[in-house]
């Protein structure tokens, strides 16, 4: 008989106090209000450690090497599961420490504009990274969405846009599903036109977000 091991389970670790406070599921800390507070606090701890490490090595490393360290260390922390928590109002603490890391890497003052520094390093600010990650997810899973041309036969410029479902619930309208459709539909037509070819879409979107640095 097969002996069941830990690998045979999806472990749900819960803290219970009359009601469920949070659940850890595939590395995500999901709290009872879906505020992502617990998960963001975990990310903050890891980023604080990364920030200290970069502060130590910055005087010893050229900028290109620092960028490599950033992408292998900080970037991997920020982008992990960002499509779930990246739109939370609580993510401002993550952005603050990301800016601090950018100031350290560029040996800049805290009063210096971070927009220019992000462009200089070709690193996406947190909100731009969220937009990049969630749009990439949508394009890779376009079969989950309906285009306008599948709804009606009228030949318009918005035919290739994703269809935005009608719903009166505010929580749905502000949710991730509707938000990502609006983001995709507001992309420049040149970028949307290559959404069927991920190898073209990905660098085009990255260049666009690097240029504008939304945050």
C-alpha positions as CSV (number, residue, x, y, z in Angstrom):
1,X,0.0,0.0,0.0
2,X,1.3,3.5,-0.9
3,X,2.4,5.4,2.1
4,X,1.0,8.9,2.0
5,X,3.7,11.6,2.4
6,X,3.7,15.4,2.7
7,X,4.0,15.7,-1.1
8,X,0.6,14.1,-1.5
9,X,-1.1,17.0,0.3
10,X,-1.9,20.6,-0.4
11,X,-1.3,22.0,3.0
12,X,-3.7,24.7,4.3
13,X,-2.4,26.3,7.4
14,X,-5.0,28.2,9.2
15,X,-5.1,30.4,12.3
16,X,-8.5,30.1,13.9
17,X,-10.1,32.4,16.4
18,X,-13.9,31.8,16.1
19,X,-13.5,32.8,12.5
20,X,-10.8,32.0,9.9
21,X,-8.1,34.7,10.1
22,X,-5.9,33.7,7.2
23,X,-5.0,30.7,5.0
24,X,-1.7,29.9,3.5
25,X,-2.3,28.4,0.0
26,X,0.5,27.7,-2.5
27,X,2.6,30.4,-0.8
28,X,-0.2,33.0,-0.7
29,X,-1.4,34.3,2.7
30,X,-5.1,34.9,2.1
31,X,-6.9,36.7,4.9
32,X,-10.6,36.7,5.7
33,X,-11.2,40.2,4.1
34,X,-8.9,39.6,1.0
35,X,-6.9,42.7,1.9
36,X,-3.6,40.8,1.4
37,X,-2.3,42.5,4.5
38,X,-0.7,39.3,5.9
39,X,0.9,38.4,2.5
40,X,2.2,41.9,1.9
41,X,3.8,42.0,5.4
42,X,5.6,38.8,4.5
43,X,6.9,40.3,1.3
44,X,8.0,43.4,3.2
45,X,10.1,41.3,5.5
46,X,11.9,39.7,2.6
47,X,12.4,43.0,0.8
48,X,13.8,44.6,3.9
49,X,16.5,41.9,4.0
50,X,17.2,42.4,0.2
51,X,17.4,46.1,0.7
52,X,20.1,45.7,3.4
53,X,22.1,43.3,1.2
54,X,22.0,45.7,-1.7
55,X,23.1,48.6,0.6
56,X,26.1,46.6,1.7
57,X,27.3,45.6,-1.9
58,X,26.5,48.8,-3.7
59,X,29.8,50.6,-3.0
60,X,31.6,47.5,-4.3
61,X,29.7,46.8,-7.5
62,X,29.2,48.6,-10.9
63,X,25.6,49.4,-11.9
64,X,25.2,46.5,-14.3
65,X,26.1,44.0,-11.6
66,X,23.7,45.7,-9.2
67,X,20.9,45.3,-11.8
68,X,21.7,41.6,-12.1
69,X,21.5,41.3,-8.3
70,X,18.2,43.3,-8.3
71,X,16.6,41.0,-10.9
72,X,17.7,37.8,-9.2
73,X,16.8,38.9,-5.7
74,X,14.4,41.8,-5.4
75,X,12.6,41.3,-8.7
76,X,11.8,37.7,-7.9
77,X,10.3,38.7,-4.6
78,X,8.2,41.5,-6.0
79,X,6.8,39.6,-9.0
80,X,5.9,36.4,-7.2
81,X,2.1,36.1,-7.3
82,X,1.8,39.9,-8.0
83,X,-1.3,39.3,-10.2
84,X,-3.2,38.5,-6.9
85,X,-2.0,41.1,-4.5
86,X,-0.5,43.8,-6.8
87,X,-3.7,45.9,-6.9
88,X,-4.2,46.1,-3.1
89,X,-4.2,49.6,-1.6
90,X,-1.7,48.2,1.0
91,X,1.0,47.7,-1.6
92,X,2.3,51.3,-1.0
93,X,4.7,49.9,1.6
94,X,6.2,47.6,-1.0
95,X,6.6,50.5,-3.4
96,X,8.3,52.6,-0.8
97,X,11.0,50.0,-0.1
98,X,11.4,49.4,-3.9
99,X,12.1,53.2,-4.3
100,X,14.5,53.0,-1.4
101,X,16.4,50.2,-3.2
102,X,16.5,52.2,-6.4
103,X,17.9,55.2,-4.6
104,X,20.6,53.0,-3.0
105,X,21.6,51.4,-6.3
106,X,21.9,54.7,-8.1
107,X,23.6,56.5,-5.1
108,X,20.8,59.1,-5.2
109,X,19.1,61.2,-2.6
110,X,15.6,60.4,-1.3
111,X,14.5,63.7,-2.8
112,X,15.5,62.7,-6.3
113,X,12.8,61.8,-8.8
114,X,12.4,58.0,-8.9
115,X,10.6,58.1,-12.3
116,X,13.9,59.1,-14.0
117,X,15.9,56.5,-12.0
118,X,13.5,53.7,-12.9
119,X,13.9,54.5,-16.6
120,X,17.7,54.8,-16.2
121,X,17.9,51.3,-14.8
122,X,15.1,49.9,-17.0
123,X,13.3,48.6,-14.0
124,X,9.5,48.7,-13.7
125,X,8.0,50.5,-10.7
126,X,5.6,48.3,-8.7
127,X,2.4,49.4,-10.4
128,X,3.9,49.1,-13.9
129,X,5.2,45.6,-13.0
130,X,1.6,44.7,-11.9
131,X,0.2,45.9,-15.2
132,X,2.9,44.0,-17.1
133,X,2.4,40.8,-15.2
134,X,-1.4,40.8,-15.3
135,X,-1.6,41.7,-19.0
136,X,0.9,39.0,-19.8
137,X,-1.3,36.5,-18.0
138,X,-4.4,37.7,-19.9
139,X,-2.6,37.4,-23.3
140,X,-1.3,33.9,-22.4
141,X,-4.9,33.0,-21.5
142,X,-7.0,34.9,-24.1
143,X,-9.3,31.9,-24.5
144,X,-10.7,32.8,-21.1
145,X,-12.0,36.2,-22.5
146,X,-14.3,37.2,-25.3
147,X,-13.5,39.9,-27.9
148,X,-16.0,42.5,-29.1
149,X,-16.1,41.0,-32.5
150,X,-17.4,37.8,-31.0
151,X,-20.3,39.7,-29.5
152,X,-21.3,41.8,-32.6
153,X,-20.5,42.0,-36.3
154,X,-20.1,45.7,-36.5
155,X,-16.7,46.6,-37.9
156,X,-15.2,49.1,-35.5
157,X,-11.7,50.0,-34.2
158,X,-12.7,48.3,-30.9
159,X,-13.4,45.0,-32.5
160,X,-10.2,43.5,-31.1
161,X,-10.8,44.8,-27.6
162,X,-11.8,42.4,-24.9
163,X,-15.5,42.5,-24.1
164,X,-16.3,44.2,-20.8
165,X,-19.3,42.4,-19.2
166,X,-22.1,44.6,-17.8
167,X,-22.6,44.4,-14.1
168,X,-24.0,46.8,-11.5
169,X,-22.0,45.4,-8.6
170,X,-19.2,47.9,-7.7
171,X,-17.1,45.2,-6.2
172,X,-17.1,43.4,-9.5
173,X,-16.4,46.5,-11.6
174,X,-13.4,47.3,-9.4
175,X,-12.2,43.7,-9.3
176,X,-9.3,42.2,-11.1
177,X,-11.3,40.7,-13.9
178,X,-12.8,44.0,-15.1
179,X,-9.6,46.0,-14.3
180,X,-7.5,43.9,-16.5
181,X,-9.9,44.1,-19.4
182,X,-9.9,47.9,-19.1
183,X,-6.0,47.9,-19.0
184,X,-5.8,45.8,-22.1
185,X,-8.3,47.8,-24.0
186,X,-6.4,51.1,-23.2
187,X,-3.2,49.8,-24.7
188,X,-1.9,51.4,-27.9
189,X,-3.3,49.6,-30.9
190,X,0.2,48.7,-32.1
191,X,0.8,46.7,-28.9
192,X,-2.7,45.1,-28.9
193,X,-2.2,44.1,-32.5
194,X,0.6,41.7,-31.6
195,X,-1.1,40.2,-28.6
196,X,-1.5,36.9,-30.5
197,X,2.3,36.5,-30.7
198,X,3.6,36.5,-27.1
199,X,7.3,36.9,-28.3
200,X,6.3,40.2,-29.9
201,X,3.8,41.4,-27.3
202,X,6.1,40.9,-24.2
203,X,9.0,43.2,-25.3
204,X,6.6,45.8,-26.8
205,X,4.7,46.0,-23.6
206,X,7.9,46.2,-21.5
207,X,9.2,49.1,-23.7
208,X,5.9,51.0,-23.3
209,X,5.8,50.6,-19.6
210,X,9.5,51.5,-19.2
211,X,9.0,54.6,-21.2
212,X,6.0,55.8,-19.2
213,X,6.8,54.4,-15.7
214,X,3.3,54.3,-14.3
215,X,3.0,54.6,-10.6
